[in-house]
Amino acid sequence: MYNKNIYIKRREQLKKKVKSGLLLFLGNVDSPMNYTDNIYPFRQDSTFLYYFGLDHPGFAAIIDIDEYKEIIFGNDLSVDDIVWTGPQKTTVQLAKGVGINNTLQTSKLDEIIKSAISSDRKIHFLPQYRAENKITLSALLGINPQLINNYSSHELTTAVINQRSIKSKEEVDDIEKAVNVSYDMYTLAMRTAKPGIYEREVAGLVEGIVLAAGGRLSFPTILSVHGETLHNHYHHNKMKSGEIFVMDSGAEVSNGYASDITRTVPVNGKFTSMQKDIYQIVLKAQMSSIRAIKPGVSYKNIHLKAAKIIAQGLKNLGLMKGNVNDAVANGAHAMFFPHGLGHMMGLDVHDMENLGENLVGYEKNVKRSDQFGLAYLRLARKLEPGFVLTVEPGIYFIPELINKWQKEKINSRFINFNTVNKYRKFGGIRIEDDVLVTKSGHRVLGKPIPKTIKEVEEYCNK
């Protein structure tokens, strides 16, 4: 938890953006895995963490702008609870720790909301992603839980997005701490991977690093020799000599801030010449994209430049053909690079995605494309100082996608399918770092994690 003045300042800034009404925030509750007492690890709602800092289940809060009140709602533990959990701070103590002096039992929230409704006051709430909170809001507001997000406050949502998008020094420091944990994760993975080892063995050691550092995974680890599957959470392949594996993972530190890093690693510690050729294209696209990051630059344009570097590199290898600019304009590169270059990050790995990806990553004059590949770009807006984002180009050989495009002759004037078919068992390569947009340019966060061919091979053979 930060100093209480940070939370006070955040709430004051929010009040200036949303000038009237009652702002309602629901923290998360414990969620059972298979029966009530066996729960998933608790994760607080990120916006609740941002404004109220309480990393405990069962709390809610309101900011009453018109009446100048801030109230935390929660229930203190009974002795019966303490038998199982041990002593905990009271709601009053927790609230004072974040600069709020008014507390009420959770049951009083319904009374206050009903009073506001009867007075025809505006109640602002954010889009919800948890079923439990949808049901709670449904009971409070009398709205069908399936329709609850239709009534969320656009005014509050955009205000929160605008505020959370700009990371403070404390936030950047925490993201950097998370990246430094990722350094330990990746260098261990490089040293551990060997022919005959199962992917799950590496994944388990990597998660142990995060837990030992006092954090947890910021999302389920992707670690697979089948890197052509973008979000591959299957970890039961036995790794073989000559294969490469993609590892995409992140650490979350105590204040909730995350890292999101990807590296591609040769199982036997040495890339083949074919793997080196593809790897160098991806690395060039990634490093060129990072160099282009600065305030005022459209991230969509950086994505398209990365796509052209990839298309040119593949053309040089005989996998693509024709005019590179035309190929990218027609989306031909997307058979190999079918996702966006990156996304915002902070308290969430895909930062604030629950509030609306288009609201976070796009602007009024920048509409989302419906073209395959480009449609998956999560961040397209002009960059501002304080943004933290990922840069993660990749090249993949996805047999099912190759089959479809070859059969339907999609972009056949730009793709040499005869050559592509020689790469069907290649897999995929992705390289990702976390980058801060500064006032004059950018800074790659954290201790540099090996990513050149030479660096990766050296760590694999340590």
Secondary structure, DSSP 4 states (H G I P E B T S, - for coil): ---HHHHHHHHHHHHHHS-SSEEEEE-----EEEETTEEPPP---HHHHHHH---STT-EEEEETTTTEEEEE--PPPHHHHHHH-----HHHHHHTTT--EEE-THHHHHHHHHHHHTT--EE------HHHHHHHHHHHT--GGGGGGGS-HHHHHHHHHHHHS--HHHHHHHHHHHHHHHHHHHHHHHH--TT-BHHHHHHHHHHHHHHTT-EESSPPEEES-TTSTT-----PBP-TT-EEEEEE-EE-TTS-B--EEEEEETTS---HHHHHHHHHHHHHHHHHHHT--TT-BHHHHHHHHHHHHHHHHHHTTSB-S-HHHHHHTTGGGGT--S-S--B-SSSSSTTGGG-HHHHH--TT-PPP-STTGGG-S--SBP-TT-EEEE--EEE--HHHHHHHHHHTTTTTTB-HHHHGGGTT--EEE-BEEEEE-SSSEEE-SSPPP-SHHHHHHHHT-
